[in-house]
């Protein structure tokens, strides 16, 4: 081979080497990009599965569960305890975008426990319109499970004819009476953990203070020399809230208010309801809204799907939910029962908490009871 051909071959070899190095660099870049895409896709799929079937994150926006859960608490909610729901509708993950009214067949996967009385439960606000999973999330305590008989007399909840269990974190309205000639500092009450609502709401023009307080907070306030005694603030019987309520269930309770409720049985699968025009509002949402029937009352006669009847067989289990801040909670006393397909999961742990902008470090990683 001539020198010229040898030189040409070396030039070609250098070009081939350069092309190979470029190819190797491109291949490494493609491999790196593919690995990152694969990792991101895997992470997204894992997040979707965890969020849909294992655990969800929620924030407490209102004081309805104080002092058990505080406004600004961030919770992990287990979907494994009661069994996760399979998707009820179609949407775009992580965007909050759902295709309205496009419900898909759904079921609940097996859990390792049923809802127990007094569990703290996250659920979809039942009287919102639309598919359950697209409704607002609420959190309350399940004070009544399917088949329980409930009543409220002078603020005391009765479950199956016995006083319901209470917890020291419950907040209630109390009237604090000062000692003779003394006044109680409102700032001191707030620093102790008491909450002072607008006194005019209760027609209170005296030196007495009406406050929201848990039992430990009340005990501290009553230890002060300027405090004489406290009385539970019970809404007078003649303050008829329910008859003016915008909620059918509350109207169906008849006269009364949140501190008084006649006996009500929490509906359960297979229960045979006897319907009258007097009790139909108690079960209107159960029959019409949650179980998909067309309920009408015409000329004092009840029609379900166009057929006159005075009975109805319940198609699913229901729960009765109440907030631990018993006098500052819109709950089942207003809007009635929660269907089992609206249950999201069991409140499990507080993973972070903020009081305004300040962290509550003492609440981080507290288990929820």
C-alpha positions in Angstrom: 0.0 0.0 0.0 1.3 3.5 -0.9 2.2 6.1 1.7 -0.7 8.2 0.3 -3.2 5.4 0.9 -1.7 4.8 4.4 -2.2 8.5 5.3 -5.7 8.4 3.9 -6.5 5.3 6.0 -5.2 7.1 9.1 -7.4 10.1 8.3 -10.4 7.9 7.8 -9.6 6.1 11.1 -9.5 9.4 13.0 -12.9 10.3 11.4 -14.3 7.0 12.4 -12.9 7.4 16.0 -14.5 10.9 16.2 -17.8 9.6 15.0 -17.7 6.7 17.4 -16.9 9.1 20.3 -19.9 11.3 19.3 -22.1 8.2 19.0 -21.0 7.0 22.4 -21.7 10.5 23.9 -25.2 10.6 22.2 -25.9 7.1 23.4 -24.9 8.0 27.0 -27.2 11.1 26.8 -30.1 9.1 25.5 -29.5 6.5 28.2 -29.4 9.2 30.9 -32.5 10.8 29.6 -34.3 7.5 29.4 -33.3 6.6 32.9 -34.6 9.9 34.2 -37.9 9.6 32.3 -38.3 6.0 33.6 -37.6 7.2 37.1 -40.1 10.0 36.9 -42.8 7.8 35.4 -42.2 5.2 38.1 -42.4 7.9 40.8 -45.6 9.2 39.4 -47.2 5.8 39.2 -46.0 5.0 42.7 -47.4 8.3 44.0 -50.8 7.7 42.2 -51.0 4.2 43.7 -50.0 5.3 47.2 -52.4 8.3 47.1 -55.3 6.3 45.7 -55.0 3.1 47.7 -52.7 3.5 50.7 -52.5 6.9 52.3 -53.6 10.5 51.6 -52.5 13.9 53.0 -55.1 16.4 54.3 -55.1 19.7 56.2 -57.6 20.7 58.9 -59.2 24.1 57.7 -61.8 24.7 60.5 -62.1 24.4 64.3 -64.9 21.8 64.2 -62.7 19.0 65.7 -60.9 21.1 68.3 -59.2 20.3 70.6 -58.6 16.8 69.2 -57.5 18.2 65.8 -56.5 21.9 65.5 -56.9 24.2 62.5 -53.6 24.0 60.7 -52.9 20.3 61.5 -51.7 18.3 58.5 -52.8 14.7 58.5 -52.0 11.4 56.9 -55.2 9.4 56.4 -55.0 5.6 56.0 -57.1 4.1 53.2 -55.9 0.6 54.1 -57.8 0.4 57.4 -61.3 0.4 56.0 -60.3 -0.6 52.5 -59.5 1.8 49.6 -62.1 2.7 47.1 -61.3 2.0 43.5 -61.6 5.1 41.3 -65.2 6.4 41.0 -64.6 8.8 38.1 -62.1 9.8 35.5 -59.6 12.7 35.8 -56.1 13.9 35.4 -53.9 12.9 38.4 -52.5 15.6 40.7 -54.4 18.4 38.9 -57.8 18.2 40.6 -59.3 18.1 37.1 -62.2 15.6 36.8 -64.6 14.8 34.1 -67.9 15.8 35.8 -70.7 13.2 36.1 -68.6 10.5 34.4 -68.9 7.9 37.1 -67.2 4.5 36.6 -68.1 1.2 38.4 -66.3 1.3 41.7 -65.9 -1.0 44.7 -64.1 -1.0 48.0 -61.1 -3.2 48.4 -60.9 -5.4 51.6 -59.6 -3.5 54.6 -58.4 -5.0 57.9 -61.1 -3.4 60.1 -64.6 -1.9 60.0 -65.3 1.6 61.1 -65.6 1.5 64.9 -67.8 3.8 66.9 -65.8 7.0 67.7 -63.2 6.5 65.0 -62.1 9.8 63.4 -63.0 9.4 59.7 -62.4 11.4 56.5 -65.3 11.3 54.1 -66.8 13.2 51.2 -69.4 15.8 52.2 -72.5 13.9 51.4 -75.0 16.6 50.3 -72.6 18.1 47.7 -73.8 17.3 44.2 -71.9 14.9 42.0 -69.7 11.8 42.3 -68.6 11.1 45.9 -64.8 11.3 45.2 -65.3 14.8 43.6 -67.0 16.2 46.7 -65.3 18.2 49.5 -63.5 16.2 52.1 -64.8 16.5 55.7 -63.4 15.0 58.9 -65.6 14.1 62.0 -66.0 11.4 64.6 -68.2 8.5 63.8 -70.4 8.5 66.9 -73.0 6.2 65.3 -72.4 3.1 63.2 -75.1 1.2 61.2 -78.0 0.1 63.4 -77.1 2.4 66.4 -79.9 4.3 68.1 -78.9 7.8 68.8 -80.5 10.7 70.8 -79.3 14.0 72.2 -80.8 15.4 75.4 -79.5 18.7 76.8 -76.3 18.4 74.9 -75.6 14.8 76.0 -75.3 12.2 73.3 -76.9 8.8 74.0 -75.9 5.8 72.0 -78.1 2.7 72.3 -79.8 4.3 75.4 -76.5 4.9 77.2 -74.4 8.0 77.5 -71.9 8.2 74.6 -68.2 8.1 75.3 -66.5 11.5 75.8 -62.9 12.6 75.5 -61.0 15.3 77.3 -60.3 17.1 74.0 -64.0 17.8 73.4 -64.8 21.5 73.3 -68.2 22.7 74.5 -69.8 26.0 75.3 -69.7 27.0 78.9 -70.9 30.1 80.8 -68.1 31.3 83.1 -69.5 33.3 86.1 -66.9 35.7 87.7 -66.5 35.9 91.4 -68.4 38.8 93.1 -67.0 42.2 92.1 -64.3 40.7 89.8 -63.8 40.4 86.1 -62.1 37.7 84.2 -59.4 38.7 81.7 -60.4 37.6 78.2 -56.7 37.6 77.2 -56.0 35.2 80.1 -58.8 32.9 78.9 -57.4 32.9 75.4 -53.8 32.1 76.7 -55.3 29.2 78.6 -56.8 27.7 75.4 -60.4 29.0 75.7 -62.1 30.5 72.6 -64.4 33.5 73.1 -67.1 33.9 70.4 -69.1 37.0 69.9 -71.1 37.3 73.1 -74.0 39.1 71.3 -74.8 35.9 69.4 -76.0 34.4 72.7 -77.7 37.6 73.9 -75.1 37.9 76.7 -74.9 41.4 78.1 -73.7 40.5 81.6 -70.2 40.1 83.1 -70.5 36.4 82.4 -68.4 35.0 79.6 -69.6 32.3 77.2 -66.6 30.4 75.9 -65.6 27.2 74.0 -63.4 25.1 76.3 -62.3 21.5 76.8 -62.5 20.0 80.3 -58.8 20.6 81.1 -59.0 24.3 80.0 -62.2 24.7 82.0 -60.5 23.2 85.0 -57.7 25.7 84.8 -60.0 28.7 84.4 -62.0 27.6 87.4 -58.9 27.4 89.5 -58.4 31.2 89.2 -59.6 33.3 92.1 -61.7 35.6 89.8 -63.8 32.6 88.6 -66.8 31.6 90.6 -68.3 28.7 88.7 -69.2 27.5 85.2 -72.4 26.2 83.7 -72.8 24.2 80.5 -74.4 26.5 77.9 -77.4 24.6 76.6 -79.4 26.2 73.8 -82.9 26.9 75.2 -85.6 24.6 74.0 -87.6 27.5 72.6 -84.7 28.4 70.2 -86.0 26.2 67.4 -83.2 25.9 64.9 -84.2 22.8 63.0 -87.5 24.0 61.7 -85.7 26.9 60.0 -82.8 24.8 58.8 -81.9 24.6 55.1 -81.1 20.9 55.6 -83.9 18.3 55.1 -82.6 16.0 57.9 -82.7 18.8 60.5 -86.2 19.7 59.4 -87.2 16.1 59.8 -86.1 16.1 63.4 -89.0 18.4 64.1 -88.7 21.2 66.8 -85.4 21.4 68.6 -81.8 22.4 68.0 -78.3 20.9 68.0 -78.5 20.3 71.8 -81.6 18.1 71.4 -82.4 15.3 69.0 -85.1 12.7 69.2 -84.1 9.0 68.9 -82.9 8.1 65.4 -81.7 4.8 64.1 -78.6 4.9 61.8 -79.7 3.2 58.6 -78.1 -0.1 57.7 -78.1 -2.5 54.7 -81.4 -4.4 54.5 -83.3 -2.2 57.0 -87.0 -1.9 56.2 -88.1 1.7 56.7 -91.7 2.6 57.4 -92.3 5.9 55.7 -94.7 8.6 56.6 -95.0 12.3 55.7 -93.8 13.1 59.2 -90.5 11.2 58.9 -89.8 11.3 55.2 -87.3 14.2 55.5 -85.1 12.1 57.8 -84.7 9.6 54.9 -85.1 11.8 51.9 -81.4 12.0 51.0 -80.9 8.3 51.7 -83.6 7.2 49.3 -83.2 10.0 46.7 -79.7 11.4 46.7 -77.6 8.4 47.8 -79.5 5.4 46.5 -80.6 6.9 43.2 -84.4 6.9 43.4 -86.9 9.5 42.5 -88.7 10.4 45.7 -91.9 12.6 45.6 -94.6 13.6 48.1 -97.9 14.4 46.4 -101.2 15.0 48.3 -99.7 13.6 51.5 -98.8 10.4 49.6 -95.2 9.1 49.1 -94.0 7.9 45.6 -90.7 6.2 44.9 -89.9 6.0 41.2 -93.5 6.9 40.4 -94.9 4.1 42.6 -96.9 4.8 45.7 -95.4 3.2 48.8 -95.0 3.5 52.6 -91.9 1.3 52.9 -88.3 1.3 51.7 -85.5 -1.2 52.0 -82.1 0.4 52.6 -79.4 -0.6 50.1 -76.2 0.3 52.0 -74.7 1.1 55.4 -74.6 4.6 56.9 -72.8 6.5 59.6 -73.6 9.4 61.9 -70.7 11.9 62.2 -70.2 14.7 64.8 -67.4 17.2 65.4 -65.5 17.1 68.7 -66.1 20.8 69.0 -69.7 20.0 69.6 -71.1 23.5 69.6 -69.1 24.7 66.6 -69.6 21.9 64.1 -71.9 21.5 61.1 -72.3 17.7 61.0 -74.9 14.9 60.9 -77.1 16.8 63.2 -77.6 19.2 60.3 -77.4 17.1 57.1 -77.9 13.5 58.2 -76.2 10.3 57.5 -73.0 9.5 55.6 -73.2 6.6 53.1 -70.5 4.0 53.2 -69.3 4.8 49.6 -68.4 8.4 50.8 -65.9 7.1 53.4 -62.3 8.0 52.4 -60.3 6.6 55.2 -59.2 6.7 58.9 -57.3 9.7 60.3 -54.0 8.2 61.3 -51.2 10.7 62.2 -50.4 14.4 62.4 -47.2 14.8 60.3 -47.0 18.6 60.7 -48.9 21.5 62.3 -49.0 25.2 61.9 -50.5 27.9 64.2 -50.6 30.7 61.6 -47.0 30.7 60.4 -45.5 29.1 63.5 -45.0 25.4 63.7 -46.5 23.4 66.6 -43.6 21.1 67.1 -45.3 19.3 69.9 -48.0 18.0 67.6 -45.7 16.6 64.9 -46.0 12.8 64.5 -48.8 12.5 67.0 -51.1 9.6 66.5 -54.8 10.4 66.2 -57.3 8.9 68.6 
